[in-house]
Amino acid sequence: MTRTTILLDHDLLLEVKQLARASGTTATNVIREALKSYLEKNRPRRKLSFTGAGRSGRRSVARDAEKILRSKASRREGW
């Protein structure tokens, strides 16, 4: 992991610390989890460029290609 510095309003930092104490964790972990959640929710969806290369004989694959690929692709591996 890499250390970084962020600036927070006093009230926000107090709320983070209170949540961490109540949850039995650290303020760092609360902030890390909040950032993960925010990024997952707001990450732009990429179009998977290799969709449609080849034939499966099933029309549903062409129609649902994005959904199928997203369900199988791992974000940690660059998708």
PDB file with SEQRES, HELIX, SHEET and CRYST1 records, atoms N, CA, C and O in Angstrom:
SEQRES   1 A   79  MET THR ARG THR THR ILE LEU LEU ASP HIS ASP LEU LEU          
SEQRES   2 A   79  LEU GLU VAL LYS GLN LEU ALA ARG ALA SER GLY THR THR          
SEQRES   3 A   79  ALA THR ASN VAL ILE ARG GLU ALA LEU LYS SER TYR LEU          
SEQRES   4 A   79  GLU LYS ASN ARG PRO ARG ARG LYS LEU SER PHE THR GLY          
SEQRES   5 A   79  ALA GLY ARG SER GLY ARG ARG SER VAL ALA ARG ASP ALA          
SEQRES   6 A   79  GLU LYS ILE LEU ARG SER LYS ALA SER ARG ARG GLU GLY          
SEQRES   7 A   79  TRP                                                          
HELIX    1 AA1 HIS A   10  SER A   23  1                                  14    
HELIX    2 AA2 ALA A   27  ASN A   42  1                                  16    
HELIX    3 AA3 ARG A   59  ARG A   63  1                                   5    
HELIX    4 AA4 ALA A   65  LYS A   72  1                                   8    
HELIX    5 AA5 ARG A   75  GLU A   77  5                                   3    
CRYST1    1.000    1.000    1.000  90.00  90.00  90.00 P 1           1          
ATOM      1  N   MET A   1       0.843  -1.181   0.000  1.00  0.00           N  
ATOM      2  CA  MET A   1       0.000   0.000   0.000  1.00  0.00           C  
ATOM      3  C   MET A   1       0.883   1.238   0.000  1.00  0.00           C  
ATOM      4  O   MET A   1       2.047   1.204   0.400  1.00  0.00           O  
ATOM      5  N   THR A   2       0.297   2.320  -0.457  1.00  0.00           N  
ATOM      6  CA  THR A   2       0.999   3.596  -0.518  1.00  0.00           C  
ATOM      7  C   THR A   2       0.323   4.587   0.413  1.00  0.00           C  
ATOM      8  O   THR A   2      -0.903   4.671   0.470  1.00  0.00           O  
ATOM      9  N   ARG A   3       1.129   5.323   1.131  1.00  0.00           N  
ATOM     10  CA  ARG A   3       0.611   6.336   2.039  1.00  0.00           C  
ATOM     11  C   ARG A   3       0.321   7.608   1.245  1.00  0.00           C  
ATOM     12  O   ARG A   3       1.082   7.973   0.349  1.00  0.00           O  
ATOM     13  N   THR A   4      -0.783   8.280   1.576  1.00  0.00           N  
ATOM     14  CA  THR A   4      -1.121   9.547   0.948  1.00  0.00           C  
ATOM     15  C   THR A   4      -1.737  10.468   1.998  1.00  0.00           C  
ATOM     16  O   THR A   4      -2.079  10.027   3.096  1.00  0.00           O  
ATOM     17  N   THR A   5      -1.873  11.715   1.665  1.00  0.00           N  
ATOM     18  CA  THR A   5      -2.462  12.696   2.575  1.00  0.00           C  
ATOM     19  C   THR A   5      -3.705  13.270   1.928  1.00  0.00           C  
ATOM     20  O   THR A   5      -3.698  13.607   0.744  1.00  0.00           O  
ATOM     21  N   ILE A   6      -4.777  13.381   2.707  1.00  0.00           N  
ATOM     22  CA  ILE A   6      -5.997  14.018   2.221  1.00  0.00           C  
ATOM     23  C   ILE A   6      -6.418  15.094   3.217  1.00  0.00           C  
ATOM     24  O   ILE A   6      -6.083  15.015   4.399  1.00  0.00           O  
ATOM     25  N   LEU A   7      -7.136  16.079   2.751  1.00  0.00           N  
ATOM     26  CA  LEU A   7      -7.646  17.138   3.608  1.00  0.00           C  
ATOM     27  C   LEU A   7      -9.136  16.926   3.800  1.00  0.00           C  
ATOM     28  O   LEU A   7      -9.877  16.784   2.827  1.00  0.00           O  
ATOM     29  N   LEU A   8      -9.582  16.904   5.056  1.00  0.00           N  
ATOM     30  CA  LEU A   8     -10.992  16.718   5.383  1.00  0.00           C  
ATOM     31  C   LEU A   8     -11.460  17.845   6.291  1.00  0.00           C  
ATOM     32  O   LEU A   8     -10.688  18.373   7.091  1.00  0.00           O  
ATOM     33  N   ASP A   9     -12.718  18.204   6.161  1.00  0.00           N  
ATOM     34  CA  ASP A   9     -13.322  19.124   7.121  1.00  0.00           C  
ATOM     35  C   ASP A   9     -13.302  18.462   8.490  1.00  0.00           C  
ATOM     36  O   ASP A   9     -13.379  17.238   8.598  1.00  0.00           O  
ATOM     37  N   HIS A  10     -13.200  19.264   9.518  1.00  0.00           N  
ATOM     38  CA  HIS A  10     -13.141  18.749  10.883  1.00  0.00           C  
ATOM     39  C   HIS A  10     -14.330  17.835  11.178  1.00  0.00           C  
ATOM     40  O   HIS A  10     -14.158  16.753  11.739  1.00  0.00           O  
ATOM     41  N   ASP A  11     -15.537  18.269  10.801  1.00  0.00           N  
ATOM     42  CA  ASP A  11     -16.741  17.485  11.093  1.00  0.00           C  
ATOM     43  C   ASP A  11     -16.739  16.138  10.368  1.00  0.00           C  
ATOM     44  O   ASP A  11     -17.175  15.130  10.926  1.00  0.00           O  
ATOM     45  N   LEU A  12     -16.254  16.119   9.139  1.00  0.00           N  
ATOM     46  CA  LEU A  12     -16.195  14.868   8.381  1.00  0.00           C  
ATOM     47  C   LEU A  12     -15.200  13.905   9.021  1.00  0.00           C  
ATOM     48  O   LEU A  12     -15.485  12.715   9.155  1.00  0.00           O  
ATOM     49  N   LEU A  13     -14.039  14.412   9.414  1.00  0.00           N  
ATOM     50  CA  LEU A  13     -13.050  13.558  10.069  1.00  0.00           C  
ATOM     51  C   LEU A  13     -13.589  13.013  11.384  1.00  0.00           C  
ATOM     52  O   LEU A  13     -13.363  11.848  11.710  1.00  0.00           O  
ATOM     53  N   LEU A  14     -14.290  13.832  12.131  1.00  0.00           N  
ATOM     54  CA  LEU A  14     -14.881  13.384  13.388  1.00  0.00           C  
ATOM     55  C   LEU A  14     -15.882  12.255  13.140  1.00  0.00           C  
ATOM     56  O   LEU A  14     -15.915  11.272  13.880  1.00  0.00           O  
ATOM     57  N   GLU A  15     -16.693  12.405  12.099  1.00  0.00           N  
ATOM     58  CA  GLU A  15     -17.676  11.373  11.759  1.00  0.00           C  
ATOM     59  C   GLU A  15     -16.993  10.070  11.334  1.00  0.00           C  
ATOM     60  O   GLU A  15     -17.443   8.982  11.695  1.00  0.00           O  
ATOM     61  N   VAL A  16     -15.921  10.183  10.578  1.00  0.00           N  
ATOM     62  CA  VAL A  16     -15.159   9.001  10.166  1.00  0.00           C  
ATOM     63  C   VAL A  16     -14.600   8.282  11.389  1.00  0.00           C  
ATOM     64  O   VAL A  16     -14.703   7.060  11.497  1.00  0.00           O  
ATOM     65  N   LYS A  17     -14.015   9.034  12.300  1.00  0.00           N  
ATOM     66  CA  LYS A  17     -13.434   8.436  13.505  1.00  0.00           C  
ATOM     67  C   LYS A  17     -14.497   7.780  14.377  1.00  0.00           C  
ATOM     68  O   LYS A  17     -14.267   6.713  14.945  1.00  0.00           O  
ATOM     69  N   GLN A  18     -15.659   8.419  14.481  1.00  0.00           N  
ATOM     70  CA  GLN A  18     -16.752   7.839  15.270  1.00  0.00           C  
ATOM     71  C   GLN A  18     -17.238   6.537  14.641  1.00  0.00           C  
ATOM     72  O   GLN A  18     -17.472   5.559  15.349  1.00  0.00           O  
ATOM     73  N   LEU A  19     -17.390   6.516  13.325  1.00  0.00           N  
ATOM     74  CA  LEU A  19     -17.816   5.300  12.632  1.00  0.00           C  
ATOM     75  C   LEU A  19     -16.778   4.188  12.802  1.00  0.00           C  
ATOM     76  O   LEU A  19     -17.131   3.030  13.024  1.00  0.00           O  
ATOM     77  N   ALA A  20     -15.519   4.545  12.698  1.00  0.00           N  
ATOM     78  CA  ALA A  20     -14.450   3.555  12.865  1.00  0.00           C  
ATOM     79  C   ALA A  20     -14.486   2.965  14.273  1.00  0.00           C  
ATOM     80  O   ALA A  20     -14.387   1.750  14.445  1.00  0.00           O  
ATOM     81  N   ARG A  21     -14.625   3.815  15.262  1.00  0.00           N  
ATOM     82  CA  ARG A  21     -14.661   3.336  16.641  1.00  0.00           C  
ATOM     83  C   ARG A  21     -15.862   2.419  16.856  1.00  0.00           C  
ATOM     84  O   ARG A  21     -15.735   1.358  17.467  1.00  0.00           O  
ATOM     85  N   ALA A  22     -17.024   2.827  16.354  1.00  0.00           N  
ATOM     86  CA  ALA A  22     -18.243   2.030  16.517  1.00  0.00           C  
ATOM     87  C   ALA A  22     -18.159   0.696  15.776  1.00  0.00           C  
ATOM     88  O   ALA A  22     -18.768  -0.289  16.193  1.00  0.00           O  
ATOM     89  N   SER A  23     -17.406   0.669  14.681  1.00  0.00           N  
ATOM     90  CA  SER A  23     -17.280  -0.544  13.869  1.00  0.00           C  
ATOM     91  C   SER A  23     -16.102  -1.410  14.286  1.00  0.00           C  
ATOM     92  O   SER A  23     -15.927  -2.514  13.770  1.00  0.00           O  
ATOM     93  N   GLY A  24     -15.305  -0.922  15.206  1.00  0.00           N  
ATOM     94  CA  GLY A  24     -14.142  -1.683  15.645  1.00  0.00           C  
ATOM     95  C   GLY A  24     -13.044  -1.742  14.602  1.00  0.00           C  
ATOM     96  O   GLY A  24     -12.330  -2.740  14.511  1.00  0.00           O  
ATOM     97  N   THR A  25     -12.900  -0.688  13.817  1.00  0.00           N  
ATOM     98  CA  THR A  25     -11.881  -0.639  12.780  1.00  0.00           C  
ATOM     99  C   THR A  25     -11.148   0.691  12.864  1.00  0.00           C  
ATOM    100  O   THR A  25     -11.290   1.417  13.847  1.00  0.00           O  
ATOM    101  N   THR A  26     -10.376   1.011  11.857  1.00  0.00           N  
ATOM    102  CA  THR A  26      -9.613   2.260  11.850  1.00  0.00           C  
ATOM    103  C   THR A  26     -10.241   3.282  10.907  1.00  0.00           C  
ATOM    104  O   THR A  26     -11.007   2.935  10.008  1.00  0.00           O  
ATOM    105  N   ALA A  27      -9.902   4.539  11.131  1.00  0.00           N  
ATOM    106  CA  ALA A  27     -10.358   5.603  10.230  1.00  0.00           C  
ATOM    107  C   ALA A  27      -9.821   5.348   8.816  1.00  0.00           C  
ATOM    108  O   ALA A  27     -10.514   5.589   7.827  1.00  0.00           O  
ATOM    109  N   THR A  28      -8.592   4.863   8.734  1.00  0.00           N  
ATOM    110  CA  THR A  28      -7.993   4.543   7.435  1.00  0.00           C  
ATOM    111  C   THR A  28      -8.842   3.522   6.686  1.00  0.00           C  
ATOM    112  O   THR A  28      -9.081   3.673   5.488  1.00  0.00           O  
ATOM    113  N   ASN A  29      -9.294   2.489   7.380  1.00  0.00           N  
ATOM    114  CA  ASN A  29     -10.099   1.458   6.732  1.00  0.00           C  
ATOM    115  C   ASN A  29     -11.459   2.003   6.306  1.00  0.00           C  
ATOM    116  O   ASN A  29     -11.950   1.649   5.234  1.00  0.00           O  
ATOM    117  N   VAL A  30     -12.071   2.845   7.113  1.00  0.00           N  
ATOM    118  CA  VAL A  30     -13.358   3.453   6.748  1.00  0.00           C  
ATOM    119  C   VAL A  30     -13.191   4.269   5.472  1.00  0.00           C  
ATOM    120  O   VAL A  30     -14.009   4.162   4.558  1.00  0.00           O  
ATOM    121  N   ILE A  31     -12.146   5.078   5.402  1.00  0.00           N  
ATOM    122  CA  ILE A  31     -11.904   5.916   4.223  1.00  0.00           C  
ATOM    123  C   ILE A  31     -11.596   5.046   3.008  1.00  0.00           C  
ATOM    124  O   ILE A  31     -12.096   5.317   1.916  1.00  0.00           O  
ATOM    125  N   ARG A  32     -10.781   4.004   3.179  1.00  0.00           N  
ATOM    126  CA  ARG A  32     -10.426   3.094   2.077  1.00  0.00           C  
ATOM    127  C   ARG A  32     -11.683   2.432   1.502  1.00  0.00           C  
ATOM    128  O   ARG A  32     -11.872   2.392   0.286  1.00  0.00           O  
ATOM    129  N   GLU A  33     -12.536   1.914   2.388  1.00  0.00           N  
ATOM    130  CA  GLU A  33     -13.765   1.254   1.934  1.00  0.00           C  
ATOM    131  C   GLU A  33     -14.719   2.240   1.260  1.00  0.00           C  
ATOM    132  O   GLU A  33     -15.382   1.893   0.282  1.00  0.00           O  
ATOM    133  N   ALA A  34     -14.790   3.458   1.777  1.00  0.00           N  
ATOM    134  CA  ALA A  34     -15.648   4.482   1.166  1.00  0.00           C  
ATOM    135  C   ALA A  34     -15.160   4.824  -0.240  1.00  0.00           C  
ATOM    136  O   ALA A  34     -15.965   4.971  -1.160  1.00  0.00           O  
ATOM    137  N   LEU A  35     -13.852   4.950  -0.406  1.00  0.00           N  
ATOM    138  CA  LEU A  35     -13.291   5.237  -1.728  1.00  0.00           C  
ATOM    139  C   LEU A  35     -13.519   4.085  -2.704  1.00  0.00           C  
ATOM    140  O   LEU A  35     -13.867   4.315  -3.862  1.00  0.00           O  
ATOM    141  N   LYS A  36     -13.329   2.858  -2.252  1.00  0.00           N  
ATOM    142  CA  LYS A  36     -13.597   1.697  -3.114  1.00  0.00           C  
ATOM    143  C   LYS A  36     -15.041   1.702  -3.597  1.00  0.00           C  
ATOM    144  O   LYS A  36     -15.320   1.499  -4.779  1.00  0.00           O  
ATOM    145  N   SER A  37     -15.952   1.938  -2.657  1.00  0.00           N  
ATOM    146  CA  SER A  37     -17.374   1.951  -2.990  1.00  0.00           C  
ATOM    147  C   SER A  37     -17.690   3.067  -3.983  1.00  0.00           C  
ATOM    148  O   SER A  37     -18.419   2.850  -4.950  1.00  0.00           O  
ATOM    149  N   TYR A  38     -17.150   4.246  -3.750  1.00  0.00           N  
ATOM    150  CA  TYR A  38     -17.390   5.388  -4.635  1.00  0.00           C  
ATOM    151  C   TYR A  38     -16.849   5.113  -6.035  1.00  0.00           C  
ATOM    152  O   TYR A  38     -17.530   5.371  -7.027  1.00  0.00           O  
ATOM    153  N   LEU A  39     -15.638   4.597  -6.116  1.00  0.00           N  
ATOM    154  CA  LEU A  39     -15.035   4.330  -7.419  1.00  0.00           C  
ATOM    155  C   LEU A  39     -15.778   3.245  -8.186  1.00  0.00           C  
ATOM    156  O   LEU A  39     -15.965   3.355  -9.398  1.00  0.00           O  
ATOM    157  N   GLU A  40     -16.196   2.209  -7.492  1.00  0.00           N  
ATOM    158  CA  GLU A  40     -16.961   1.141  -8.146  1.00  0.00           C  
ATOM    159  C   GLU A  40     -18.261   1.684  -8.726  1.00  0.00           C  
ATOM    160  O   GLU A  40     -18.652   1.328  -9.838  1.00  0.00           O  
ATOM    161  N   LYS A  41     -18.917   2.534  -7.978  1.00  0.00           N  
ATOM    162  CA  LYS A  41     -20.195   3.105  -8.409  1.00  0.00           C  
ATOM    163  C   LYS A  41     -20.025   4.092  -9.568  1.00  0.00           C  
ATOM    164  O   LYS A  41     -20.905   4.190 -10.423  1.00  0.00           O  
ATOM    165  N   ASN A  42     -18.920   4.815  -9.609  1.00  0.00           N  
ATOM    166  CA  ASN A  42     -18.743   5.899 -10.580  1.00  0.00           C  
ATOM    167  C   ASN A  42     -17.755   5.604 -11.693  1.00  0.00           C  
ATOM    168  O   ASN A  42     -17.483   6.477 -12.517  1.00  0.00           O  
ATOM    169  N   ARG A  43     -17.213   4.402 -11.738  1.00  0.00           N  
ATOM    170  CA  ARG A  43     -16.246   4.041 -12.776  1.00  0.00           C  
ATOM    171  C   ARG A  43     -16.966   3.966 -14.126  1.00  0.00           C  
ATOM    172  O   ARG A  43     -17.995   3.301 -14.237  1.00  0.00           O  
ATOM    173  N   PRO A  44     -16.435   4.640 -15.149  1.00  0.00           N  
ATOM    174  CA  PRO A  44     -17.072   4.554 -16.472  1.00  0.00           C  
ATOM    175  C   PRO A  44     -16.983   3.139 -17.023  1.00  0.00           C  
ATOM    176  O   PRO A  44     -15.972   2.459 -16.848  1.00  0.00           O  
ATOM    177  N   ARG A  45     -18.022   2.709 -17.674  1.00  0.00           N  
ATOM    178  CA  ARG A  45     -18.059   1.380 -18.285  1.00  0.00           C  
ATOM    179  C   ARG A  45     -17.292   1.395 -19.593  1.00  0.00           C  
ATOM    180  O   ARG A  45     -17.523   2.250 -20.449  1.00  0.00           O  
ATOM    181  N   ARG A  46     -16.378   0.445 -19.745  1.00  0.00           N  
ATOM    182  CA  ARG A  46     -15.635   0.306 -20.990  1.00  0.00           C  
ATOM    183  C   ARG A  46     -16.370  -0.621 -21.925  1.00  0.00           C  
ATOM    184  O   ARG A  46     -16.984  -1.599 -21.497  1.00  0.00           O  
ATOM    185  N   LYS A  47     -16.306  -0.313 -23.188  1.00  0.00           N  
ATOM    186  CA  LYS A  47     -16.788  -1.248 -24.203  1.00  0.00           C  
ATOM    187  C   LYS A  47     -15.687  -2.251 -24.461  1.00  0.00           C  
ATOM    188  O   LYS A  47     -14.526  -1.874 -24.622  1.00  0.00           O  
ATOM    189  N   LEU A  48     -16.028  -3.489 -24.503  1.00  0.00           N  
ATOM    190  CA  LEU A  48     -15.040  -4.538 -24.730  1.00  0.00           C  
ATOM    191  C   LEU A  48     -14.894  -4.735 -26.236  1.00  0.00           C  
ATOM    192  O   LEU A  48     -15.784  -5.284 -26.886  1.00  0.00           O  
ATOM    193  N   SER A  49     -13.773  -4.287 -26.783  1.00  0.00           N  
ATOM    194  CA  SER A  49     -13.587  -4.140 -28.225  1.00  0.00           C  
ATOM    195  C   SER A  49     -13.590  -5.437 -29.017  1.00  0.00           C  
ATOM    196  O   SER A  49     -13.837  -5.405 -30.222  1.00  0.00           O  
ATOM    197  N   PHE A  50     -13.329  -6.559 -28.398  1.00  0.00           N  
ATOM    198  CA  PHE A  50     -13.259  -7.803 -29.155  1.00  0.00           C  
ATOM    199  C   PHE A  50     -14.613  -8.491 -29.274  1.00  0.00           C  
ATOM    200  O   PHE A  50     -14.688  -9.615 -29.772  1.00  0.00           O  
ATOM    201  N   THR A  51     -15.668  -7.848 -28.833  1.00  0.00           N  
ATOM    202  CA  THR A  51     -17.012  -8.407 -28.936  1.00  0.00           C  
ATOM    203  C   THR A  51     -17.373  -8.629 -30.405  1.00  0.00           C  
ATOM    204  O   THR A  51     -17.165  -7.752 -31.243  1.00  0.00           O  
ATOM    205  N   GLY A  52     -17.896  -9.769 -30.698  1.00  0.00           N  
ATOM    206  CA  GLY A  52     -18.367 -10.055 -32.051  1.00  0.00           C  
ATOM    207  C   GLY A  52     -17.327 -10.714 -32.938  1.00  0.00           C  
ATOM    208  O   GLY A  52     -17.598 -10.960 -34.113  1.00  0.00           O  
ATOM    209  N   ALA A  53     -16.155 -11.005 -32.414  1.00  0.00           N  
ATOM    210  CA  ALA A  53     -15.126 -11.671 -33.207  1.00  0.00           C  
ATOM    211  C   ALA A  53     -15.401 -13.170 -33.182  1.00  0.00           C  
ATOM    212  O   ALA A  53     -15.104 -13.842 -32.194  1.00  0.00           O  
ATOM    213  N   GLY A  54     -15.952 -13.680 -34.240  1.00  0.00           N  
ATOM    214  CA  GLY A  54     -16.268 -15.103 -34.305  1.00  0.00           C  
ATOM    215  C   GLY A  54     -17.765 -15.349 -34.324  1.00  0.00           C  
ATOM    216  O   GLY A  54     -18.558 -14.412 -34.233  1.00  0.00           O  
ATOM    217  N   ARG A  55     -18.145 -16.609 -34.444  1.00  0.00           N  
ATOM    218  CA  ARG A  55     -19.565 -16.972 -34.507  1.00  0.00           C  
ATOM    219  C   ARG A  55     -19.840 -18.098 -33.525  1.00  0.00           C  
ATOM    220  O   ARG A  55     -19.097 -19.077 -33.450  1.00  0.00           O  
ATOM    221  N   SER A  56     -20.912 -17.941 -32.782  1.00  0.00           N  
ATOM    222  CA  SER A  56     -21.297 -18.998 -31.849  1.00  0.00           C  
ATOM    223  C   SER A  56     -22.510 -19.764 -32.358  1.00  0.00           C  
ATOM    224  O   SER A  56     -22.802 -20.869 -31.902  1.00  0.00           O  
ATOM    225  N   GLY A  57     -23.225 -19.144 -33.332  1.00  0.00           N  
ATOM    226  CA  GLY A  57     -24.448 -19.769 -33.827  1.00  0.00           C  
ATOM    227  C   GLY A  57     -25.660 -19.415 -32.974  1.00  0.00           C  
ATOM    228  O   GLY A  57     -26.776 -19.837 -33.274  1.00  0.00           O  
ATOM    229  N   ARG A  58     -25.445 -18.644 -31.917  1.00  0.00           N  
ATOM    230  CA  ARG A  58     -26.560 -18.226 -31.047  1.00  0.00           C  
ATOM    231  C   ARG A  58     -26.698 -16.717 -31.114  1.00  0.00           C  
ATOM    232  O   ARG A  58     -25.737 -15.993 -30.854  1.00  0.00           O  
ATOM    233  N   ARG A  59     -27.878 -16.240 -31.458  1.00  0.00           N  
ATOM    234  CA  ARG A  59     -28.100 -14.803 -31.560  1.00  0.00           C  
ATOM    235  C   ARG A  59     -28.024 -14.105 -30.198  1.00  0.00           C  
ATOM    236  O   ARG A  59     -27.655 -12.933 -30.121  1.00  0.00           O  
ATOM    237  N   SER A  60     -28.366 -14.813 -29.141  1.00  0.00           N  
ATOM    238  CA  SER A  60     -28.370 -14.195 -27.817  1.00  0.00           C  
ATOM    239  C   SER A  60     -26.971 -13.743 -27.399  1.00  0.00           C  
ATOM    240  O   SER A  60     -26.833 -12.790 -26.632  1.00  0.00           O  
ATOM    241  N   VAL A  61     -25.943 -14.414 -27.893  1.00  0.00           N  
ATOM    242  CA  VAL A  61     -24.574 -14.029 -27.545  1.00  0.00           C  
ATOM    243  C   VAL A  61     -24.262 -12.652 -28.129  1.00  0.00           C  
ATOM    244  O   VAL A  61     -23.701 -11.804 -27.435  1.00  0.00           O  
ATOM    245  N   ALA A  62     -24.611 -12.422 -29.366  1.00  0.00           N  
ATOM    246  CA  ALA A  62     -24.369 -11.122 -29.983  1.00  0.00           C  
ATOM    247  C   ALA A  62     -25.167 -10.032 -29.272  1.00  0.00           C  
ATOM    248  O   ALA A  62     -24.653  -8.945 -29.009  1.00  0.00           O  
ATOM    249  N   ARG A  63     -26.405 -10.329 -28.969  1.00  0.00           N  
ATOM    250  CA  ARG A  63     -27.275  -9.342 -28.319  1.00  0.00           C  
ATOM    251  C   ARG A  63     -26.809  -9.039 -26.897  1.00  0.00           C  
ATOM    252  O   ARG A  63     -26.860  -7.885 -26.471  1.00  0.00           O  
ATOM    253  N   ASP A  64     -26.364 -10.037 -26.165  1.00  0.00           N  
ATOM    254  CA  ASP A  64     -26.017  -9.885 -24.755  1.00  0.00           C  
ATOM    255  C   ASP A  64     -24.514  -9.912 -24.503  1.00  0.00           C  
ATOM    256  O   ASP A  64     -24.085 -10.171 -23.378  1.00  0.00           O  
ATOM    257  N   ALA A  65     -23.714  -9.652 -25.523  1.00  0.00           N  
ATOM    258  CA  ALA A  65     -22.260  -9.787 -25.405  1.00  0.00           C  
ATOM    259  C   ALA A  65     -21.684  -8.961 -24.267  1.00  0.00           C  
ATOM    260  O   ALA A  65     -20.895  -9.477 -23.477  1.00  0.00           O  
ATOM    261  N   GLU A  66     -22.059  -7.689 -24.164  1.00  0.00           N  
ATOM    262  CA  GLU A  66     -21.517  -6.835 -23.104  1.00  0.00           C  
ATOM    263  C   GLU A  66     -21.836  -7.415 -21.731  1.00  0.00           C  
ATOM    264  O   GLU A  66     -20.962  -7.486 -20.867  1.00  0.00           O  
ATOM    265  N   LYS A  67     -23.068  -7.823 -21.531  1.00  0.00           N  
ATOM    266  CA  LYS A  67     -23.480  -8.373 -20.239  1.00  0.00           C  
ATOM    267  C   LYS A  67     -22.709  -9.653 -19.911  1.00  0.00           C  
ATOM    268  O   LYS A  67     -22.250  -9.838 -18.784  1.00  0.00           O  
ATOM    269  N   ILE A  68     -22.575 -10.521 -20.890  1.00  0.00           N  
ATOM    270  CA  ILE A  68     -21.861 -11.789 -20.692  1.00  0.00           C  
ATOM    271  C   ILE A  68     -20.393 -11.524 -20.361  1.00  0.00           C  
ATOM    272  O   ILE A  68     -19.861 -12.096 -19.410  1.00  0.00           O  
ATOM    273  N   LEU A  69     -19.746 -10.673 -21.126  1.00  0.00           N  
ATOM    274  CA  LEU A  69     -18.333 -10.391 -20.900  1.00  0.00           C  
ATOM    275  C   LEU A  69     -18.108  -9.714 -19.551  1.00  0.00           C  
ATOM    276  O   LEU A  69     -17.157 -10.052 -18.846  1.00  0.00           O  
ATOM    277  N   ARG A  70     -18.968  -8.763 -19.182  1.00  0.00           N  
ATOM    278  CA  ARG A  70     -18.810  -8.081 -17.894  1.00  0.00           C  
ATOM    279  C   ARG A  70     -18.972  -9.042 -16.721  1.00  0.00           C  
ATOM    280  O   ARG A  70     -18.311  -8.891 -15.694  1.00  0.00           O  
ATOM    281  N   SER A  71     -19.843 -10.020 -16.874  1.00  0.00           N  
ATOM    282  CA  SER A  71     -20.039 -10.973 -15.779  1.00  0.00           C  
ATOM    283  C   SER A  71     -18.822 -11.891 -15.611  1.00  0.00           C  
ATOM    284  O   SER A  71     -18.599 -12.421 -14.523  1.00  0.00           O  
ATOM    285  N   LYS A  72     -18.047 -12.080 -16.659  1.00  0.00           N  
ATOM    286  CA  LYS A  72     -16.894 -12.975 -16.619  1.00  0.00           C  
ATOM    287  C   LYS A  72     -15.568 -12.234 -16.412  1.00  0.00           C  
ATOM    288  O   LYS A  72     -14.614 -12.812 -15.890  1.00  0.00           O  
ATOM    289  N   ALA A  73     -15.502 -10.970 -16.814  1.00  0.00           N  
ATOM    290  CA  ALA A  73     -14.248 -10.220 -16.734  1.00  0.00           C  
ATOM    291  C   ALA A  73     -13.992  -9.750 -15.311  1.00  0.00           C  
ATOM    292  O   ALA A  73     -14.926  -9.436 -14.573  1.00  0.00           O  
ATOM    293  N   SER A  74     -12.736  -9.704 -14.937  1.00  0.00           N  
ATOM    294  CA  SER A  74     -12.338  -9.274 -13.601  1.00  0.00           C  
ATOM    295  C   SER A  74     -11.790  -7.861 -13.656  1.00  0.00           C  
ATOM    296  O   SER A  74     -10.894  -7.570 -14.449  1.00  0.00           O  
ATOM    297  N   ARG A  75     -12.331  -6.969 -12.808  1.00  0.00           N  
ATOM    298  CA  ARG A  75     -11.828  -5.593 -12.760  1.00  0.00           C  
ATOM    299  C   ARG A  75     -10.364  -5.554 -12.323  1.00  0.00           C  
ATOM    300  O   ARG A  75      -9.612  -4.689 -12.772  1.00  0.00           O  
ATOM    301  N   ARG A  76      -9.956  -6.467 -11.466  1.00  0.00           N  
ATOM    302  CA  ARG A  76      -8.577  -6.468 -10.972  1.00  0.00           C  
ATOM    303  C   ARG A  76      -7.587  -6.816 -12.086  1.00  0.00           C  
ATOM    304  O   ARG A  76      -6.396  -6.529 -11.964  1.00  0.00           O  
ATOM    305  N   GLU A  77      -8.067  -7.427 -13.162  1.00  0.00           N  
ATOM    306  CA  GLU A  77      -7.190  -7.786 -14.257  1.00  0.00           C  
ATOM    307  C   GLU A  77      -7.321  -6.803 -15.421  1.00  0.00           C  
ATOM    308  O   GLU A  77      -6.915  -7.107 -16.543  1.00  0.00           O  
ATOM    309  N   GLY A  78      -7.883  -5.634 -15.156  1.00  0.00           N  
ATOM    310  CA  GLY A  78      -7.923  -4.577 -16.167  1.00  0.00           C  
ATOM    311  C   GLY A  78      -9.228  -4.423 -16.912  1.00  0.00           C  
ATOM    312  O   GLY A  78      -9.307  -3.613 -17.836  1.00  0.00           O  
ATOM    313  N   TRP A  79     -10.247  -5.160 -16.550  1.00  0.00           N  
ATOM    314  CA  TRP A  79     -11.534  -5.002 -17.223  1.00  0.00           C  
ATOM    315  C   TRP A  79     -12.441  -4.292 -16.288  1.00  0.00           C  
ATOM    316  O   TRP A  79     -13.597  -4.036 -16.624  1.00  0.00           O  
TER     317      TRP A  79                                                      
END                                                                             
